[in-house]
Amino acid sequence: MSDDKATTPATKARTVQGSVESAKMDKTITVLVVRQLQHPLYKKYIRRSTRLHAHDDQNECREGDTVVIEECRPISKLKSWRLVRVVGRLEGGAQ
């Protein structure tokens, strides 16, 4: 009998890109993720947004930064995402 669980590859975590809305909490950031979807009847593109709490272990993010976060196991009641990398910094932003 071979162990099938050991040979299956790990599933790739879901990643999204968004901008940091708040970095006031310790090791936690609030990320605004904006997506566009097409209205089923009128075919117009609509903007929808989601606020996600993500784990920022080194407190490296500031408000206005563009970041990539990935889904992970629940860290707390609200946090199920973790910071992967900072894509862009807001010049002259909040200190």
C-alpha positions in Angstrom: 0.0 0.0 0.0 1.4 3.4 -1.0 0.6 6.5 1.0 -1.2 8.8 -1.5 -1.4 11.7 0.8 2.4 12.1 0.9 2.7 12.1 -2.9 0.0 14.7 -3.7 1.3 18.2 -4.3 0.3 21.0 -2.0 -2.5 23.2 -3.3 -1.5 26.7 -4.2 -2.9 29.4 -1.9 -5.2 32.0 -3.2 -3.5 35.4 -3.6 -5.0 38.8 -4.2 -3.6 42.3 -4.6 -4.9 45.4 -2.9 -4.0 48.7 -1.1 -3.4 49.1 2.6 -6.2 51.1 4.3 -5.1 50.8 7.9 -1.8 49.8 9.5 -2.6 51.0 13.0 -2.9 47.6 14.6 0.1 45.6 15.8 1.1 43.0 13.1 -2.2 43.5 11.3 -3.1 45.4 8.2 -6.5 46.1 6.6 -6.3 45.6 2.8 -8.9 46.9 0.4 -9.3 44.5 -2.6 -11.2 45.9 -5.6 -12.5 43.7 -8.4 -14.6 44.3 -11.4 -17.5 42.1 -12.5 -19.9 42.3 -15.3 -23.6 42.8 -14.5 -25.5 39.7 -15.7 -28.3 41.6 -17.4 -27.0 45.0 -18.4 -23.3 43.9 -19.2 -21.9 47.0 -17.5 -18.8 46.5 -15.4 -19.3 47.2 -11.7 -16.6 47.7 -9.1 -16.9 45.6 -5.9 -14.6 45.9 -3.0 -13.7 43.7 0.0 -11.8 44.6 3.2 -9.5 41.9 4.4 -7.4 41.7 7.6 -3.9 40.3 6.9 -1.0 39.3 9.1 2.0 41.6 8.8 4.7 40.0 10.9 7.4 42.8 10.7 5.0 45.7 10.7 6.5 46.8 7.4 3.4 48.2 5.6 2.1 51.7 5.7 -1.2 53.2 4.6 -1.5 53.5 0.8 1.0 50.7 0.0 0.1 48.2 -2.7 0.5 44.7 -1.3 0.0 41.0 -2.3 -1.6 38.8 0.4 -2.3 35.1 0.4 -5.0 33.0 2.1 -3.7 30.9 5.1 -5.1 29.2 8.1 -7.1 31.3 10.6 -4.7 33.3 12.7 -7.4 35.0 14.8 -11.1 35.7 14.6 -10.7 38.1 11.6 -7.3 37.2 10.1 -7.1 34.4 7.6 -4.7 36.2 5.2 -0.9 36.8 5.4 1.3 39.4 3.7 3.4 38.0 0.8 5.2 41.2 -0.4 4.9 44.9 -0.8 4.5 45.7 -4.5 4.5 49.5 -4.3 5.1 52.2 -1.7 3.1 55.4 -1.5 5.6 58.3 -1.7 5.2 60.8 1.1 2.5 58.8 2.7 1.6 58.3 6.4 4.6 57.8 8.6 
